[in-house]
């Protein structure tokens, strides 16, 4: 995490929660600073450790660290939820579709993939369930992200013994599609009209039922038939991905400098 992002969270917590504000106790001693409490909460979140691990490093008791973690998480959800933990608006979708179309992926609104987080302190009783091909217990995080590093969907907690398709079967990522609340978009690929957006995925998803009925497979099949060459298809997709990554890096620089892409 960038220092500026962390300090922004600390400032928001301090301004809106009395728990993080410094004050003196009945004996006149100064309380712990907001930086100490937020740092303790972040270390517990990042490393998945118990609350008494940071007692010597930050000179905080286990109780204070646990309370700081609770207030920290509630504060982030309360202060930043309306901005970052929300569905894409019509303006967001229009911007995502425009950028994707410029990179050669008409109708794409993000990329979906899974990553494994190692669970260092996994209990022995759960080790078999959470151990996958890496040989270590892991927890899977499924994410849908756009070019501007905005996470549109996050599904965390699936055991590491599952693969991406198993996670997809448990994930609510396509809940809006099944319930008829997914946004409609119109675009044309190889003369075919489509009205559903799609997520860019790697090879493991191509045989999944959740994607086979949507536009991603139809688009890839159309391109494959047109090019009639697997190597040429891979080369073309790689070129599109590289252009998409260049846009991502450009917008990341704007985000860090405080301007909007």
Secondary structure, DSSP 4 states (H G I P E B T S, - for coil): --HHHHHHHHHHHHHH-GGGS--B-TTSPBPPPHHHHHHHHHHHHHH---TTTTHHHH---HHHHHHHHHHHHHHHHHHHHHHHSS---HHHHHHHHHHHHHTT-TTEEEEEEEEEEE-TT--HHHHHHHB-TTSSBEEEEEEEE-TTS-EEEEEEEEETTS-HHHHHHH--TTHHHHTT-SPEEEEEETTEEEEE-EEE--GGGTT-HHHHTSHHHHHHHHHHHHH--HHHHHHHHHHHHHHHHHHHHHHHHHHHHT---
